[in-house]
C-alpha cells in the first residue's frame, strides 16, 4: 500500500486544533449537533444585532 505524503500546510495547522473538542462533538447525535449549531447561530445573530444597535447610539 502506498504511503501518503504529509502536507506541510496541514501539519502546521494541526498543532492549533483542539482534537478533544472534535471528539466531544462526534459523541453527540446528529440532532444534538444541529441543535448546538442553531443555538450558536442564534447567539451570533444576537451579537450582530447588539453591535448594530450600539453603533447607532451617539
PDB file of N, CA, C and O in Angstrom:
ATOM      1  N   UNK A   1       0.846  -1.180   0.000  1.00  0.00           N
ATOM      2  CA  UNK A   1       0.000   0.000   0.000  1.00  0.00           C
ATOM      3  C   UNK A   1       0.894   1.246   0.000  1.00  0.00           C
ATOM      4  O   UNK A   1       1.869   1.307   0.749  1.00  0.00           O
ATOM      5  N   UNK A   2       0.571   2.222  -0.823  1.00  0.00           N
ATOM      6  CA  UNK A   2       1.363   3.446  -0.931  1.00  0.00           C
ATOM      7  C   UNK A   2       1.117   4.331   0.286  1.00  0.00           C
ATOM      8  O   UNK A   2      -0.014   4.492   0.744  1.00  0.00           O
ATOM      9  N   UNK A   3       2.189   4.891   0.788  1.00  0.00           N
ATOM     10  CA  UNK A   3       2.088   5.805   1.933  1.00  0.00           C
ATOM     11  C   UNK A   3       1.855   7.225   1.415  1.00  0.00           C
ATOM     12  O   UNK A   3       2.565   7.694   0.525  1.00  0.00           O
ATOM     13  N   UNK A   4       0.852   7.903   1.983  1.00  0.00           N
ATOM     14  CA  UNK A   4       0.553   9.270   1.574  1.00  0.00           C
ATOM     15  C   UNK A   4       1.553  10.235   2.207  1.00  0.00           C
ATOM     16  O   UNK A   4       1.918  10.094   3.374  1.00  0.00           O
ATOM     17  N   UNK A   5       1.985  11.204   1.430  1.00  0.00           N
ATOM     18  CA  UNK A   5       2.880  12.222   1.961  1.00  0.00           C
ATOM     19  C   UNK A   5       2.078  13.209   2.795  1.00  0.00           C
ATOM     20  O   UNK A   5       0.932  13.523   2.473  1.00  0.00           O
ATOM     21  N   UNK A   6       2.683  13.688   3.860  1.00  0.00           N
ATOM     22  CA  UNK A   6       2.024  14.681   4.708  1.00  0.00           C
ATOM     23  C   UNK A   6       2.181  16.064   4.092  1.00  0.00           C
ATOM     24  O   UNK A   6       3.268  16.457   3.668  1.00  0.00           O
ATOM     25  N   UNK A   7       1.079  16.785   4.055  1.00  0.00           N
ATOM     26  CA  UNK A   7       1.079  18.148   3.535  1.00  0.00           C
ATOM     27  C   UNK A   7       1.612  19.072   4.637  1.00  0.00           C
ATOM     28  O   UNK A   7       1.033  19.118   5.722  1.00  0.00           O
ATOM     29  N   UNK A   8       2.689  19.801   4.384  1.00  0.00           N
ATOM     30  CA  UNK A   8       3.258  20.654   5.434  1.00  0.00           C
ATOM     31  C   UNK A   8       2.311  21.754   5.911  1.00  0.00           C
ATOM     32  O   UNK A   8       2.372  22.160   7.071  1.00  0.00           O
ATOM     33  N   UNK A   9       1.445  22.234   5.037  1.00  0.00           N
ATOM     34  CA  UNK A   9       0.483  23.263   5.438  1.00  0.00           C
ATOM     35  C   UNK A   9      -0.522  22.678   6.426  1.00  0.00           C
ATOM     36  O   UNK A   9      -0.819  23.295   7.449  1.00  0.00           O
ATOM     37  N   UNK A  10      -1.040  21.506   6.128  1.00  0.00           N
ATOM     38  CA  UNK A  10      -1.996  20.851   7.029  1.00  0.00           C
ATOM     39  C   UNK A  10      -1.315  20.541   8.356  1.00  0.00           C
ATOM     40  O   UNK A  10      -1.895  20.765   9.418  1.00  0.00           O
ATOM     41  N   UNK A  11      -0.105  20.036   8.304  1.00  0.00           N
ATOM     42  CA  UNK A  11       0.630  19.725   9.529  1.00  0.00           C
ATOM     43  C   UNK A  11       0.825  20.973  10.387  1.00  0.00           C
ATOM     44  O   UNK A  11       0.747  20.897  11.613  1.00  0.00           O
ATOM     45  N   UNK A  12       1.075  22.110   9.761  1.00  0.00           N
ATOM     46  CA  UNK A  12       1.266  23.362  10.506  1.00  0.00           C
ATOM     47  C   UNK A  12      -0.016  23.778  11.219  1.00  0.00           C
ATOM     48  O   UNK A  12       0.039  24.280  12.341  1.00  0.00           O
ATOM     49  N   UNK A  13      -1.166  23.577  10.585  1.00  0.00           N
ATOM     50  CA  UNK A  13      -2.437  23.955  11.203  1.00  0.00           C
ATOM     51  C   UNK A  13      -2.884  22.959  12.272  1.00  0.00           C
ATOM     52  O   UNK A  13      -3.546  23.350  13.233  1.00  0.00           O
ATOM     53  N   UNK A  14      -2.539  21.695  12.124  1.00  0.00           N
ATOM     54  CA  UNK A  14      -2.990  20.667  13.058  1.00  0.00           C
ATOM     55  C   UNK A  14      -2.565  20.937  14.494  1.00  0.00           C
ATOM     56  O   UNK A  14      -3.271  20.561  15.429  1.00  0.00           O
ATOM     57  N   UNK A  15      -1.433  21.577  14.679  1.00  0.00           N
ATOM     58  CA  UNK A  15      -0.966  21.833  16.042  1.00  0.00           C
ATOM     59  C   UNK A  15      -1.890  22.791  16.789  1.00  0.00           C
ATOM     60  O   UNK A  15      -1.873  22.822  18.020  1.00  0.00           O
ATOM     61  N   UNK A  16      -2.692  23.567  16.074  1.00  0.00           N
ATOM     62  CA  UNK A  16      -3.600  24.532  16.691  1.00  0.00           C
ATOM     63  C   UNK A  16      -5.032  24.018  16.822  1.00  0.00           C
ATOM     64  O   UNK A  16      -5.919  24.771  17.223  1.00  0.00           O
ATOM     65  N   UNK A  17      -5.269  22.759  16.492  1.00  0.00           N
ATOM     66  CA  UNK A  17      -6.615  22.201  16.542  1.00  0.00           C
ATOM     67  C   UNK A  17      -6.792  21.432  17.846  1.00  0.00           C
ATOM     68  O   UNK A  17      -5.992  20.555  18.170  1.00  0.00           O
ATOM     69  N   UNK A  18      -7.843  21.765  18.590  1.00  0.00           N
ATOM     70  CA  UNK A  18      -8.153  21.050  19.827  1.00  0.00           C
ATOM     71  C   UNK A  18      -8.974  19.819  19.461  1.00  0.00           C
ATOM     72  O   UNK A  18     -10.187  19.905  19.269  1.00  0.00           O
ATOM     73  N   UNK A  19      -8.317  18.699  19.369  1.00  0.00           N
ATOM     74  CA  UNK A  19      -8.987  17.465  18.940  1.00  0.00           C
ATOM     75  C   UNK A  19      -9.983  16.955  19.972  1.00  0.00           C
ATOM     76  O   UNK A  19     -10.914  16.229  19.626  1.00  0.00           O
ATOM     77  N   UNK A  20      -9.798  17.326  21.239  1.00  0.00           N
ATOM     78  CA  UNK A  20     -10.748  16.885  22.260  1.00  0.00           C
ATOM     79  C   UNK A  20     -12.139  17.465  21.978  1.00  0.00           C
ATOM     80  O   UNK A  20     -13.148  16.807  22.231  1.00  0.00           O
ATOM     81  N   UNK A  21     -12.192  18.694  21.455  1.00  0.00           N
ATOM     82  CA  UNK A  21     -13.489  19.284  21.106  1.00  0.00           C
ATOM     83  C   UNK A  21     -14.129  18.555  19.928  1.00  0.00           C
ATOM     84  O   UNK A  21     -15.346  18.376  19.889  1.00  0.00           O
ATOM     85  N   UNK A  22     -13.310  18.139  18.976  1.00  0.00           N
ATOM     86  CA  UNK A  22     -13.840  17.371  17.836  1.00  0.00           C
ATOM     87  C   UNK A  22     -14.407  16.042  18.312  1.00  0.00           C
ATOM     88  O   UNK A  22     -15.503  15.645  17.914  1.00  0.00           O
ATOM     89  N   UNK A  23     -13.648  15.352  19.173  1.00  0.00           N
ATOM     90  CA  UNK A  23     -14.120  14.061  19.682  1.00  0.00           C
ATOM     91  C   UNK A  23     -15.414  14.221  20.484  1.00  0.00           C
ATOM     92  O   UNK A  23     -16.347  13.429  20.348  1.00  0.00           O
ATOM     93  N   UNK A  24     -15.450  15.263  21.322  1.00  0.00           N
ATOM     94  CA  UNK A  24     -16.641  15.523  22.130  1.00  0.00           C
ATOM     95  C   UNK A  24     -17.859  15.761  21.241  1.00  0.00           C
ATOM     96  O   UNK A  24     -18.943  15.249  21.523  1.00  0.00           O
ATOM     97  N   UNK A  25     -17.689  16.524  20.186  1.00  0.00           N
ATOM     98  CA  UNK A  25     -18.799  16.815  19.280  1.00  0.00           C
ATOM     99  C   UNK A  25     -19.246  15.557  18.541  1.00  0.00           C
ATOM    100  O   UNK A  25     -20.442  15.363  18.321  1.00  0.00           O
ATOM    101  N   UNK A  26     -18.306  14.707  18.156  1.00  0.00           N
ATOM    102  CA  UNK A  26     -18.663  13.491  17.424  1.00  0.00           C
ATOM    103  C   UNK A  26     -19.373  12.463  18.297  1.00  0.00           C
ATOM    104  O   UNK A  26     -20.019  11.552  17.779  1.00  0.00           O
ATOM    105  N   UNK A  27     -19.260  12.598  19.619  1.00  0.00           N
ATOM    106  CA  UNK A  27     -20.006  11.712  20.522  1.00  0.00           C
ATOM    107  C   UNK A  27     -21.491  12.063  20.558  1.00  0.00           C
ATOM    108  O   UNK A  27     -22.320  11.246  20.958  1.00  0.00           O
ATOM    109  N   UNK A  28     -21.814  13.264  20.143  1.00  0.00           N
ATOM    110  CA  UNK A  28     -23.212  13.717  20.151  1.00  0.00           C
ATOM    111  C   UNK A  28     -23.948  13.159  18.948  1.00  0.00           C
ATOM    112  O   UNK A  28     -23.344  12.807  17.935  1.00  0.00           O
ATOM    113  N   UNK A  29     -25.259  13.085  19.080  1.00  0.00           N
ATOM    114  CA  UNK A  29     -26.071  12.649  17.946  1.00  0.00           C
ATOM    115  C   UNK A  29     -26.134  13.777  16.918  1.00  0.00           C
ATOM    116  O   UNK A  29     -25.802  14.924  17.216  1.00  0.00           O
ATOM    117  N   UNK A  30     -26.558  13.441  15.727  1.00  0.00           N
ATOM    118  CA  UNK A  30     -26.700  14.452  14.669  1.00  0.00           C
ATOM    119  C   UNK A  30     -27.688  15.521  15.120  1.00  0.00           C
ATOM    120  O   UNK A  30     -27.466  16.711  14.894  1.00  0.00           O
ATOM    121  N   UNK A  31     -28.772  15.101  15.753  1.00  0.00           N
ATOM    122  CA  UNK A  31     -29.773  16.061  16.228  1.00  0.00           C
ATOM    123  C   UNK A  31     -29.171  17.014  17.260  1.00  0.00           C
ATOM    124  O   UNK A  31     -29.439  18.215  17.219  1.00  0.00           O
ATOM    125  N   UNK A  32     -28.366  16.495  18.180  1.00  0.00           N
ATOM    126  CA  UNK A  32     -27.722  17.357  19.180  1.00  0.00           C
ATOM    127  C   UNK A  32     -26.760  18.341  18.526  1.00  0.00           C
ATOM    128  O   UNK A  32     -26.683  19.502  18.930  1.00  0.00           O
ATOM    129  N   UNK A  33     -26.033  17.883  17.525  1.00  0.00           N
ATOM    130  CA  UNK A  33     -25.104  18.774  16.830  1.00  0.00           C
ATOM    131  C   UNK A  33     -25.858  19.883  16.104  1.00  0.00           C
ATOM    132  O   UNK A  33     -25.426  21.036  16.119  1.00  0.00           O
ATOM    133  N   UNK A  34     -26.982  19.546  15.469  1.00  0.00           N
ATOM    134  CA  UNK A  34     -27.779  20.569  14.789  1.00  0.00           C
ATOM    135  C   UNK A  34     -28.353  21.558  15.795  1.00  0.00           C
ATOM    136  O   UNK A  34     -28.377  22.762  15.540  1.00  0.00           O
ATOM    137  N   UNK A  35     -28.816  21.057  16.935  1.00  0.00           N
ATOM    138  CA  UNK A  35     -29.372  21.933  17.967  1.00  0.00           C
ATOM    139  C   UNK A  35     -28.291  22.902  18.467  1.00  0.00           C
ATOM    140  O   UNK A  35     -28.551  24.094  18.635  1.00  0.00           O
ATOM    141  N   UNK A  36     -27.090  22.391  18.703  1.00  0.00           N
ATOM    142  CA  UNK A  36     -25.989  23.262  19.139  1.00  0.00           C
ATOM    143  C   UNK A  36     -25.651  24.295  18.070  1.00  0.00           C
ATOM    144  O   UNK A  36     -25.393  25.457  18.385  1.00  0.00           O
ATOM    145  N   UNK A  37     -25.653  23.876  16.812  1.00  0.00           N
ATOM    146  CA  UNK A  37     -25.370  24.800  15.713  1.00  0.00           C
ATOM    147  C   UNK A  37     -26.427  25.901  15.651  1.00  0.00           C
ATOM    148  O   UNK A  37     -26.092  27.074  15.487  1.00  0.00           O
ATOM    149  N   UNK A  38     -27.693  25.531  15.782  1.00  0.00           N
ATOM    150  CA  UNK A  38     -28.767  26.532  15.737  1.00  0.00           C
ATOM    151  C   UNK A  38     -28.645  27.512  16.904  1.00  0.00           C
ATOM    152  O   UNK A  38     -28.884  28.708  16.738  1.00  0.00           O
ATOM    153  N   UNK A  39     -28.270  27.005  18.092  1.00  0.00           N
ATOM    154  CA  UNK A  39     -28.070  27.893  19.240  1.00  0.00           C
ATOM    155  C   UNK A  39     -26.918  28.859  18.985  1.00  0.00           C
ATOM    156  O   UNK A  39     -27.006  30.038  19.326  1.00  0.00           O
ATOM    157  N   UNK A  40     -25.854  28.366  18.395  1.00  0.00           N
ATOM    158  CA  UNK A  40     -24.709  29.213  18.072  1.00  0.00           C
ATOM    159  C   UNK A  40     -25.094  30.274  17.042  1.00  0.00           C
ATOM    160  O   UNK A  40     -24.671  31.426  17.148  1.00  0.00           O
ATOM    161  N   UNK A  41     -25.892  29.891  16.049  1.00  0.00           N
ATOM    162  CA  UNK A  41     -26.334  30.852  15.038  1.00  0.00           C
ATOM    163  C   UNK A  41     -27.231  31.921  15.646  1.00  0.00           C
ATOM    164  O   UNK A  41     -27.145  33.091  15.276  1.00  0.00           O
ATOM    165  N   UNK A  42     -28.098  31.519  16.585  1.00  0.00           N
ATOM    166  CA  UNK A  42     -28.952  32.500  17.264  1.00  0.00           C
ATOM    167  C   UNK A  42     -28.105  33.477  18.072  1.00  0.00           C
ATOM    168  O   UNK A  42     -28.359  34.682  18.060  1.00  0.00           O
ATOM    169  N   UNK A  43     -27.101  32.960  18.772  1.00  0.00           N
ATOM    170  CA  UNK A  43     -26.227  33.823  19.568  1.00  0.00           C
ATOM    171  C   UNK A  43     -25.460  34.788  18.662  1.00  0.00           C
ATOM    172  O   UNK A  43     -25.314  35.964  18.995  1.00  0.00           O
ATOM    173  N   UNK A  44     -24.971  34.299  17.525  1.00  0.00           N
ATOM    174  CA  UNK A  44     -24.239  35.165  16.590  1.00  0.00           C
ATOM    175  C   UNK A  44     -25.155  36.253  16.042  1.00  0.00           C
ATOM    176  O   UNK A  44     -24.741  37.405  15.915  1.00  0.00           O
ATOM    177  N   UNK A  45     -26.381  35.902  15.722  1.00  0.00           N
ATOM    178  CA  UNK A  45     -27.332  36.894  15.213  1.00  0.00           C
ATOM    179  C   UNK A  45     -27.615  37.956  16.268  1.00  0.00           C
ATOM    180  O   UNK A  45     -27.718  39.139  15.947  1.00  0.00           O
ATOM    181  N   UNK A  46     -27.739  37.540  17.519  1.00  0.00           N
ATOM    182  CA  UNK A  46     -27.991  38.487  18.609  1.00  0.00           C
ATOM    183  C   UNK A  46     -26.781  39.409  18.796  1.00  0.00           C
ATOM    184  O   UNK A  46     -26.949  40.607  19.028  1.00  0.00           O
ATOM    185  N   UNK A  47     -25.583  38.871  18.698  1.00  0.00           N
ATOM    186  CA  UNK A  47     -24.384  39.709  18.809  1.00  0.00           C
ATOM    187  C   UNK A  47     -24.310  40.726  17.671  1.00  0.00           C
ATOM    188  O   UNK A  47     -23.947  41.882  17.888  1.00  0.00           O
ATOM    189  N   UNK A  48     -24.655  40.292  16.459  1.00  0.00           N
ATOM    190  CA  UNK A  48     -24.655  41.226  15.330  1.00  0.00           C
ATOM    191  C   UNK A  48     -25.689  42.325  15.555  1.00  0.00           C
ATOM    192  O   UNK A  48     -25.412  43.499  15.310  1.00  0.00           O
ATOM    193  N   UNK A  49     -26.878  41.947  16.021  1.00  0.00           N
ATOM    194  CA  UNK A  49     -27.931  42.925  16.286  1.00  0.00           C
ATOM    195  C   UNK A  49     -27.493  43.921  17.355  1.00  0.00           C
ATOM    196  O   UNK A  49     -27.691  45.126  17.199  1.00  0.00           O
ATOM    197  N   UNK A  50     -26.900  43.424  18.440  1.00  0.00           N
ATOM    198  CA  UNK A  50     -26.444  44.298  19.508  1.00  0.00           C
ATOM    199  C   UNK A  50     -25.335  45.222  19.012  1.00  0.00           C
ATOM    200  O   UNK A  50     -25.280  46.385  19.410  1.00  0.00           O
ATOM    201  N   UNK A  51     -24.462  44.726  18.159  1.00  0.00           N
ATOM    202  CA  UNK A  51     -23.399  45.559  17.616  1.00  0.00           C
ATOM    203  C   UNK A  51     -23.952  46.678  16.749  1.00  0.00           C
ATOM    204  O   UNK A  51     -23.497  47.819  16.833  1.00  0.00           O
ATOM    205  N   UNK A  52     -24.946  46.346  15.905  1.00  0.00           N
ATOM    206  CA  UNK A  52     -25.573  47.383  15.055  1.00  0.00           C
ATOM    207  C   UNK A  52     -26.240  48.432  15.933  1.00  0.00           C
ATOM    208  O   UNK A  52     -26.125  49.630  15.671  1.00  0.00           O
ATOM    209  N   UNK A  53     -26.940  47.984  16.977  1.00  0.00           N
ATOM    210  CA  UNK A  53     -27.630  48.917  17.870  1.00  0.00           C
ATOM    211  C   UNK A  53     -26.622  49.799  18.601  1.00  0.00           C
ATOM    212  O   UNK A  53     -26.859  50.996  18.761  1.00  0.00           O
ATOM    213  N   UNK A  54     -25.519  49.241  19.040  1.00  0.00           N
ATOM    214  CA  UNK A  54     -24.510  50.033  19.760  1.00  0.00           C
ATOM    215  C   UNK A  54     -23.872  51.074  18.847  1.00  0.00           C
ATOM    216  O   UNK A  54     -23.553  52.173  19.299  1.00  0.00           O
ATOM    217  N   UNK A  55     -23.681  50.747  17.574  1.00  0.00           N
ATOM    218  CA  UNK A  55     -23.088  51.705  16.641  1.00  0.00           C
ATOM    219  C   UNK A  55     -24.042  52.852  16.321  1.00  0.00           C
ATOM    220  O   UNK A  55     -23.600  53.947  15.974  1.00  0.00           O
ATOM    221  N   UNK A  56     -25.343  52.611  16.434  1.00  0.00           N
ATOM    222  CA  UNK A  56     -26.335  53.652  16.141  1.00  0.00           C
ATOM    223  C   UNK A  56     -26.413  54.703  17.250  1.00  0.00           C
ATOM    224  O   UNK A  56     -26.780  55.850  16.997  1.00  0.00           O
ATOM    225  N   UNK A  57     -26.069  54.313  18.468  1.00  0.00           N
ATOM    226  CA  UNK A  57     -26.158  55.240  19.606  1.00  0.00           C
ATOM    227  C   UNK A  57     -25.023  56.244  19.544  1.00  0.00           C
ATOM    228  O   UNK A  57     -23.900  55.911  19.166  1.00  0.00           O
ATOM    229  N   UNK A  58     -25.334  57.499  19.928  1.00  0.00           N
ATOM    230  CA  UNK A  58     -24.279  58.536  19.938  1.00  0.00           C
ATOM    231  C   UNK A  58     -23.277  58.329  21.055  1.00  0.00           C
ATOM    232  O   UNK A  58     -22.338  59.112  21.196  1.00  0.00           O
TER     233      UNK A  58
END
